Amino acid sequence: MSYSEPPPPPPQYGQPAYGGGPDSAPPPNNLVWAILSTLFCCLPLGVVSIVFAAQVNSKWQAGDHAGARESADKAKKFAIWSAVAGIVVIVLYVVVVIAVMGAGTV
């Protein structure tokens, strides 16, 4: 080995993927919100939210960072829609109960 030769250049890699390299943290999967909205609000929309939330980490580990972000966004949207649907159903139920009780006293 000769010390007169320069060391080889370090390997050059491409730019990290959009949103960071493989060492960056995955987006929040919103699984807790999906489960809570399923249990307390609207079952069908909550189940869809759970499905999308479950896809986030596996897509991130597979290198599909854009797909992981998309699944996280969809999980959040469906959890919000589930909560809104649950609130609307509760409000309508209260209105109907009050209307029926009011009609029965007349």
C-alpha positions, 0 to 999 in steps of 0.5 A: 500500500502506498501513501502517495495515492489519494484515497478513493472518493466517497460513494455518491448517492442520489438525493434523499426522497421527498420529505427526507431520507430513510432515516427520517420519521414516518408520518403519524398514522392516526391509528388512535383517532381512527380507533376512537372514531370507530368506537364512538362515532361512525363505524363504517367510516372509522373502519376505513380510517383504520385500514388507511392508518394500518398502511402507513408504517408498512408503506414507509418501510417499503420506501413508498414515502408518498404513499405513506403520507397519502394513507396518513392523510386519508386516515385523518380525513376519514377519522374526522368525517366519522367524528362529524357523522357521529355528532350529526347523528347525535344532534338529530337524535336529540332533536327527534327525542325533544320533538316527540316529547313535545308532541306527546304533551300537547 
